[in-house]
Amino acid sequence: MNEKVKIIARNGIIAALYVALTWMTLPLSYGLYQFRLSEVLVLLCFFRKDYTIGLTIACAISNVFSPEIGLMDVLIGSAATLVACLGVCFCKHLAIAAIIPVIANGLIVGAELVVFAGLPEGFWVCAGFVALGELSVMVVGYVLFFVLRKRQKFFDLIQANQNREFKF
C-alpha cells in the first residue's frame, strides 16, 4: 500500500476516535468546565508527527456542534489543537509534551470563551478553568502512555516513528 494512503488511513482512524470520544463525553466536551477526554490523543503526536493532521481535522468536526460558539469554535478551537499538536510533536520528554496542550488550550480557548461566548468570568478565570480540565485529561494521557511505553505492540499499532525510548 502507498505510504500516503497509509498516512491518510491512520489519520482517519485517529480522527474518528477523537470525534467519538468527544461526543461520548457530552456535555463536558465544551464550555468553561470542559473535560474533553479525546484530547488524550493529542499525545500521539509525541510518537508520530503526522497525527497532527487527523487530530486538527477531528477537533474541527467535533467543534461544529459547540453549543456556545459554533463556527468560531471550529476555527479557533481547531487552531488551539493545531498549536498543541505541533508543540507536542517536537518534544523529547512526555511530561513536557503533556503541558503544552494545557497552556495552548487554556490561553486560546479561554480567550475564545470570553470574546465569542461572552462569558463574564474574565480571561484568566476562563483560561484557568479550561487549563484545569485539559490538565486532568493530560494526566490521564501521561499515565496511559507511560505505561504503554513498555509494550512494543503499542508502538507497532500507532506506527510510532519517534520518541520510542523516552524516559518520562
FIZATI-724254 format. One record per residue: x, y, z of N, C-alpha, C in turn; residue number from 1; residue in one letter. Coordinates in steps of 0.1 Angstrom, whole numbers, plus 5000, padded with zeros to 4 digits. Layout:
N
PT    npx    npy    npz   capx   capy   capz    cpx    cpy    cpz   num   residu
PT      X      Y      Z      X      Y      Z      X      Y      Z   NUM        a
...
***
This chain:
168
PT    npx    npy    npz   capx   capy   capz    cpx    cpy    cpz   num   residu
PT   5008   4988   5000   5000   5000   5000   5009   5012   5000     1        m
PT   5005   5022   4993   5012   5035   4992   5013   5042   5006     2        n
PT   5025   5048   5009   5027   5054   5022   5017   5065   5024     3        e
PT   5014   5073   5014   5004   5084   5016   4990   5079   5019     4        k
PT   4986   5068   5014   4973   5062   5017   4973   5057   5031     5        v
PT   4984   5051   5036   4985   5047   5050   4984   5058   5059     6        k
PT   4991   5069   5056   4990   5081   5065   4976   5086   5065     7        i
PT   4969   5087   5054   4955   5092   5054   4946   5082   5062     8        i
PT   4948   5069   5060   4940   5059   5068   4943   5060   5083     9        a
PT   4955   5061   5087   4958   5062   5101   4952   5075   5107    10        r
PT   4953   5086   5100   4947   5099   5105   4932   5098   5105    11        n
PT   4926   5091   5096   4912   5089   5096   4907   5082   5108    12        g
PT   4914   5071   5112   4911   5063   5123   4912   5072   5136    13        i
PT   4924   5079   5137   4926   5088   5149   4915   5098   5150    14        i
PT   4912   5104   5138   4901   5115   5138   4888   5109   5142    15        a
PT   4884   5097   5137   4871   5091   5141   4871   5088   5156    16        a
PT   4882   5083   5161   4883   5081   5176   4881   5094   5184    17        l
PT   4888   5104   5180   4887   5117   5187   4873   5122   5187    18        y
PT   4866   5122   5175   4852   5127   5174   4843   5118   5183    19        v
PT   4845   5105   5183   4837   5096   5191   4839   5099   5206    20        a
PT   4851   5100   5210   4854   5103   5224   4848   5117   5228    21        l
PT   4849   5126   5219   4843   5140   5223   4828   5139   5225    22        t
PT   4821   5132   5216   4807   5131   5217   4803   5122   5228    23        w
PT   4811   5112   5232   4808   5103   5243   4808   5111   5256    24        m
PT   4816   5121   5257   4817   5129   5270   4809   5142   5270    25        t
PT   4799   5143   5261   4790   5154   5261   4783   5155   5274    26        l
PT   4780   5166   5280   4783   5180   5276   4796   5185   5281    27        p
PT   4804   5176   5287   4816   5180   5293   4827   5184   5283    28        l
PT   4825   5182   5270   4834   5185   5260   4835   5199   5256    29        s
PT   4826   5207   5260   4825   5221   5256   4823   5230   5268    30        y
PT   4826   5243   5266   4823   5253   5276   4834   5256   5286    31        g
PT   4831   5263   5296   4841   5267   5306   4846   5255   5314    32        l
PT   4838   5246   5318   4842   5234   5326   4844   5222   5317    33        y
PT   4853   5222   5308   4854   5211   5298   4864   5201   5302    34        q
PT   4860   5188   5300   4868   5176   5302   4867   5169   5290    35        f
PT   4875   5172   5280   4874   5166   5267   4884   5154   5266    36        r
PT   4879   5142   5270   4887   5130   5271   4895   5127   5258    37        l
PT   4889   5131   5246   4896   5129   5233   4909   5136   5232    38        s
PT   4911   5146   5240   4924   5154   5240   4936   5145   5244    39        e
PT   4933   5134   5250   4944   5124   5253   4952   5120   5241    40        v
PT   4944   5120   5230   4950   5116   5217   4960   5125   5212    41        l
PT   4960   5138   5216   4970   5148   5212   4984   5143   5215    42        v
PT   4985   5135   5226   4999   5130   5229   5004   5119   5219    43        l
PT   4995   5114   5211   5000   5106   5200   5010   5113   5191    44        l
PT   5009   5126   5190   5018   5134   5182   5033   5133   5187    45        c
PT   5034   5129   5200   5047   5127   5206   5054   5116   5199    46        f
PT   5047   5106   5194   5052   5094   5188   5052   5095   5172    47        f
PT   5043   5103   5167   5042   5104   5152   5037   5118   5149    48        r
PT   5045   5126   5142   5041   5140   5139   5029   5141   5130    49        k
PT   5027   5132   5121   5017   5134   5111   5003   5132   5117    50        d
PT   5002   5127   5129   4988   5126   5136   4983   5140   5138    51        y
PT   4991   5150   5137   4986   5164   5138   4975   5167   5129    52        t
PT   4976   5161   5117   4966   5164   5106   4952   5158   5111    53        i
PT   4952   5146   5114   4939   5139   5118   4933   5146   5131    54        g
PT   4941   5149   5140   4936   5155   5153   4931   5169   5150    55        l
PT   4937   5177   5142   4932   5190   5139   4919   5189   5132    56        t
PT   4918   5181   5122   4905   5179   5115   4894   5174   5124    57        i
PT   4898   5164   5132   4888   5159   5142   4883   5169   5152    58        a
PT   4892   5178   5156   4887   5189   5165   4878   5198   5158    59        c
PT   4881   5201   5145   4871   5209   5137   4858   5203   5136    60        a
PT   4858   5190   5133   4845   5183   5132   4837   5183   5145    61        i
PT   4844   5180   5156   4838   5180   5169   4833   5194   5173    62        s
PT   4840   5204   5169   4836   5218   5173   4824   5223   5165    63        n
PT   4820   5216   5154   4808   5220   5146   4796   5221   5156    64        v
PT   4796   5212   5166   4785   5211   5175   4786   5218   5188    65        f
PT   4796   5227   5188   4798   5235   5200   4786   5244   5203    66        s
PT   4780   5242   5215   4767   5249   5218   4769   5264   5221    67        p
PT   4781   5268   5225   4782   5282   5228   4787   5290   5217    68        e
PT   4796   5285   5209   4803   5293   5199   4801   5289   5185    69        i
PT   4799   5276   5182   4797   5272   5168   4808   5273   5159    70        g
PT   4806   5281   5148   4816   5282   5137   4829   5287   5142    71        l
PT   4829   5297   5151   4842   5303   5156   4850   5292   5164    72        m
PT   4843   5283   5170   4850   5272   5177   4856   5262   5167    73        d
PT   4850   5261   5156   4856   5252   5145   4870   5258   5141    74        v
PT   4870   5271   5140   4883   5278   5136   4893   5280   5147    75        l
PT   4888   5285   5158   4897   5289   5169   4901   5276   5178    76        i
PT   4891   5268   5181   4894   5256   5189   4903   5247   5181    77        g
PT   4901   5246   5168   4910   5237   5160   4924   5243   5159    78        s
PT   4925   5256   5159   4938   5263   5159   4945   5260   5172    79        a
PT   4938   5259   5183   4944   5256   5196   4949   5241   5196    80        a
PT   4941   5232   5190   4946   5218   5189   4958   5218   5180    81        t
PT   4958   5225   5169   4970   5225   5160   4982   5230   5167    82        l
PT   4981   5241   5174   4993   5246   5182   4997   5236   5192    83        v
PT   4988   5229   5199   4992   5219   5209   4999   5207   5202    84        a
PT   4993   5203   5191   4999   5191   5184   5013   5194   5179    85        c
PT   5015   5206   5173   5028   5210   5168   5038   5211   5179    86        l
PT   5034   5216   5191   5043   5217   5202   5047   5203   5207    87        g
PT   5037   5194   5208   5039   5181   5213   5048   5173   5204    88        v
PT   5047   5174   5191   5055   5166   5182   5069   5169   5182    89        c
PT   5073   5180   5187   5087   5184   5188   5094   5183   5201    90        f
PT   5086   5177   5211   5092   5175   5224   5099   5162   5225    91        c
PT   5108   5161   5234   5116   5149   5237   5112   5142   5250    92        k
PT   5105   5149   5258   5100   5144   5271   5085   5144   5272    93        h
PT   5079   5133   5275   5065   5132   5276   5058   5142   5286    94        l
PT   5065   5144   5297   5059   5153   5307   5058   5167   5302    95        a
PT   5068   5171   5295   5068   5185   5289   5057   5185   5278    96        i
PT   5057   5175   5270   5047   5174   5259   5033   5175   5265    97        a
PT   5030   5169   5276   5017   5170   5282   5013   5183   5287    98        a
PT   5023   5192   5290   5020   5206   5295   5016   5215   5283    99        i
PT   5021   5212   5271   5019   5221   5260   5004   5223   5257   100        i
PT   4996   5212   5256   4981   5213   5253   4974   5221   5265   101        p
PT   4979   5219   5277   4973   5227   5288   4974   5242   5286   102        v
PT   4986   5246   5282   4989   5260   5280   4982   5265   5268   103        i
PT   4983   5258   5257   4977   5262   5244   4962   5263   5245   104        a
PT   4955   5253   5250   4941   5253   5251   4936   5263   5262   105        n
PT   4943   5264   5273   4940   5273   5283   4939   5288   5278   106        g
PT   4950   5292   5271   4951   5305   5266   4942   5308   5254   107        l
PT   4942   5299   5244   4934   5302   5232   4919   5299   5234   108        i
PT   4916   5288   5240   4901   5286   5242   4896   5295   5253   109        v
PT   4904   5298   5263   4900   5308   5274   4896   5321   5267   110        g
PT   4905   5326   5258   4902   5339   5251   4890   5338   5243   111        a
PT   4888   5326   5236   4877   5324   5227   4864   5325   5235   112        e
PT   4863   5319   5247   4851   5319   5255   4848   5333   5260   113        l
PT   4858   5341   5263   4855   5355   5267   4850   5363   5255   114        v
PT   4857   5362   5244   4854   5371   5233   4841   5367   5225   115        v
PT   4840   5354   5222   4829   5349   5214   4817   5343   5221   116        f
PT   4819   5338   5233   4808   5333   5241   4803   5343   5251   117        a
PT   4811   5354   5253   4807   5364   5261   4807   5361   5276   118        g
PT   4815   5351   5280   4814   5347   5294   4819   5358   5303   119        l
PT   4812   5362   5313   4816   5373   5322   4827   5370   5332   120        p
PT   4831   5358   5333   4841   5354   5343   4855   5361   5340   121        e
PT   4858   5365   5328   4870   5372   5325   4880   5362   5320   122        g
PT   4891   5367   5313   4900   5359   5306   4907   5349   5315   123        f
PT   4913   5354   5326   4921   5345   5334   4913   5334   5341   124        w
PT   4901   5337   5345   4892   5326   5350   4889   5316   5340   125        v
PT   4885   5321   5328   4882   5311   5317   4894   5303   5313   126        c
PT   4906   5310   5312   4918   5303   5308   4922   5293   5319   127        a
PT   4920   5296   5331   4923   5287   5342   4914   5275   5343   128        g
PT   4901   5277   5341   4892   5265   5341   4895   5256   5329   129        f
PT   4897   5262   5317   4900   5253   5305   4913   5246   5307   130        v
PT   4923   5253   5313   4936   5247   5315   4935   5236   5326   131        a
PT   4927   5238   5336   4925   5227   5346   4918   5215   5340   132        l
PT   4908   5216   5332   4902   5205   5325   4912   5198   5316   133        g
PT   4920   5205   5309   4930   5199   5300   4941   5192   5308   134        e
PT   4945   5198   5319   4955   5192   5328   4950   5178   5333   135        l
PT   4937   5178   5337   4932   5165   5342   4933   5154   5331   136        s
PT   4930   5158   5319   4930   5149   5308   4944   5145   5304   137        v
PT   4953   5154   5305   4968   5152   5302   4974   5143   5312   138        m
PT   4970   5144   5325   4975   5135   5335   4971   5120   5332   139        v
PT   4958   5119   5328   4954   5106   5323   4962   5101   5312   140        v
PT   4964   5109   5302   4972   5106   5290   4986   5102   5293   141        g
PT   4992   5110   5302   5006   5108   5305   5007   5094   5312   142        y
PT   4999   5091   5321   4999   5078   5328   4997   5067   5318   143        v
PT   4987   5068   5310   4984   5058   5300   4996   5055   5290   144        l
PT   5002   5066   5285   5013   5064   5275   5026   5060   5282   145        f
PT   5027   5064   5295   5039   5060   5303   5039   5045   5305   146        f
PT   5027   5040   5308   5025   5025   5310   5027   5018   5296   147        v
PT   5021   5023   5286   5021   5017   5273   5035   5017   5267   148        l
PT   5044   5025   5271   5057   5026   5265   5065   5013   5267   149        r
PT   5061   5005   5275   5068   4992   5278   5063   4981   5268   150        k
PT   5054   4984   5260   5048   4974   5251   5051   4977   5236   151        r
PT   5059   4969   5230   5063   4971   5216   5050   4971   5207   152        q
PT   5040   4963   5211   5028   4962   5202   5021   4976   5202   153        k
PT   5022   4984   5212   5016   4997   5212   5023   5006   5201   154        f
PT   5036   5005   5201   5044   5013   5192   5041   5008   5177   155        f
PT   5040   4995   5176   5037   4990   5163   5023   4994   5158   156        d
PT   5013   4994   5167   4999   4997   5164   4998   5012   5160   157        l
PT   5005   5021   5166   5004   5035   5163   5014   5039   5152   158        i
PT   5023   5029   5148   5033   5032   5138   5042   5043   5143   159        q
PT   5046   5043   5155   5055   5053   5161   5068   5054   5153   160        a
PT   5072   5066   5150   5085   5068   5143   5094   5078   5150   161        n
PT   5091   5081   5162   5099   5090   5171   5096   5087   5185   162        q
PT   5105   5091   5194   5104   5090   5209   5100   5076   5214   163        n
PT   5105   5066   5208   5102   5052   5213   5109   5050   5226   164        r
PT   5120   5056   5228   5128   5054   5240   5128   5065   5250   165        e
PT   5116   5071   5252   5116   5082   5262   5116   5077   5276   166        f
PT   5121   5086   5285   5122   5082   5299   5110   5086   5308   167        k
PT   5105   5098   5306   5094   5103   5314   5085   5112   5306   168        f
***
